[in-house]
Amino acid sequence: MSNTPLRVGIIGAGIGKSHAEGYAKQSRVQIAAIAGLDARVQTLAATYGARTYGEYAELLAQPDIDAVSICVPNGLHHEVTIAALKAGKHVLVEKPLARTPVEGEEMLAAAKSAGKILMISFNHRQRSDVQYIKQQIDSGRLGRIYYAKAYWMRRAGIPGINSWFVNKGMAGGGPLIDLGVHMLDITMFLMGEPTPVSVNAATYAEFGPRGQKGMNSVRTGASASYEVEDLATAMIRLQGGATVQLETSWATHGPNGDDFGLVLYGTEGGAELKVVNYRNVDTVRIFYDEKDGTPVDLHPKIPDGGGHGQVIDNFVRAVLDGAPAVPSAEDGLRRTQVIDACYRSSAEGREIRL
Ligand SMILES: NC(=O)c1ccc[n+]([C@@H]2O[C@H](COP(=O)([O-])OP(=O)(O)OC[C@H]3O[C@@H](n4cnc5c(N)ncnc54)[C@H](O)[C@@H]3O)[C@@H](O)[C@H]2O)c1
């Protein structure tokens, strides 16, 4: 371990703000620079006393930067990650890893040939309530999980109705690649990384093309038309016979405001994660039967925590201490393979085998 701080650069100042907050809590890190093409860069840099750059390449050309967080639109993850690795930086990239499996594979290969760390920001997996459920599963309390139902459903939450988010080339897709990737990640992590064998999916775009149900948020980029889905549903078959039902939307006439969660059905018990409008209290229930058959629901009081702060702690320890780089880029690639298959399944109207 050296006494020199790890000097990080953050590329992108939207969710990049959460990365900055995470790095600021790390005693061994200096936020050296922030890059981006919009005004939020200056505000963020002023908060942390960092230098500013416009185009990402300007930041990557700085020799004093050891590691970067890549927080740019999905369509730039591949290009910026490979450039950063070639420039000798360790990389923490936002989800989704990439738009396609080929892009993801090239990113992993670039990390390998550069001998640098490539990690992905699946911040929701790092939530304390998700980690609690994982401990319950690993202790054997739930038995074998044979079915999972996971969702992230919004009623009116298209992130930037004219932004890069709705441009197929820049985003790679709609809520499935944006929100569904988090839920797929949590589900596969909790189930112990079973191998997906096939997917059957359908997507819809009912509100976006009519310019309805946009979110009131600052997003960058521009899209002349609405090109992605606003709802997706998928059935994923796993090796060994378990299945996952995944549903996700940015816009519906439905009961959810902006809610995510899952139910895991196990042979000895079940677990529910339910996060309603980002409210982080009483999010978990565990279900099982007593020996006499009495059904019991546990409501564990889990302290709020984890998220981006934990992802960044993992990244810093991976770079400085050789700790495991988790969530891993390999996990990011596996999620991208499933999501890509879902889009193909929807387009072709049939089951796709992986
Ligand atoms: N993990 C999460 O909870 C979470 C939440 C939101 C977004 N994200 C992910 O973060 C990424 C960014 O999303 P966002 O909501 O912050 O988008 P955004 O539009 O708010 O911000 C994008 C940022 O990238 C910058 N940028 C674009 N092109 C650039 C270039 N060539 N060089 C330098 N900077 C450039 C923009 O100026 C802007 O600061 C996406 O991949 C998204 O999926 C993750």
The ligand as a Gaussian input file, in Angstrom:
#p B3LYP/6-31G(d) Opt

LIG

0 1
 N      -26.224000       3.237000     -11.561000
 C      -27.219000       4.104000     -11.572000
 O      -28.040000       4.141000     -10.661000
 C      -27.319000       5.071000     -12.718000
 C      -28.210000       6.168000     -12.658000
 C      -28.256000       7.043000     -13.734000
 C      -27.452000       6.819000     -14.844000
 N      -26.618000       5.743000     -14.891000
 C      -25.766000       5.489000     -16.070000
 O      -24.794000       6.528000     -16.157000
 C      -24.547000       6.879000     -17.516000
 C      -24.833000       8.369000     -17.695000
 O      -26.206000       8.628000     -17.423000
 P      -26.673000      10.051000     -16.844000
 O      -28.052000       9.863000     -16.333000
 O      -25.657000      10.585000     -15.931000
 O      -26.721000      10.888000     -18.220000
 P      -26.608000      12.470000     -18.412000
 O      -27.080000      12.761000     -19.772000
 O      -27.262000      13.158000     -17.240000
 O      -25.033000      12.760000     -18.287000
 C      -24.119000      12.308000     -19.255000
 C      -22.795000      13.023000     -19.023000
 O      -21.830000      12.566000     -19.981000
 C      -21.147000      13.709000     -20.528000
 N      -20.597000      13.400000     -21.850000
 C      -21.268000      13.007000     -22.959000
 N      -20.404000      12.861000     -23.996000
 C      -19.166000      13.150000     -23.519000
 C      -17.869000      13.197000     -24.094000
 N      -17.665000      12.908000     -25.384000
 N      -16.814000      13.543000     -23.310000
 C      -17.013000      13.861000     -22.010000
 N      -18.217000      13.832000     -21.410000
 C      -19.278000      13.488000     -22.160000
 C      -22.232000      14.776000     -20.567000
 O      -21.694000      16.080000     -20.722000
 C      -22.890000      14.539000     -19.197000
 O      -22.173000      15.221000     -18.185000
 C      -25.448000       5.953000     -18.339000
 O      -24.695000       4.859000     -18.781000
 C      -26.518000       5.505000     -17.378000
 O      -27.021000       4.216000     -17.684000
 C      -26.544000       4.880000     -13.838000

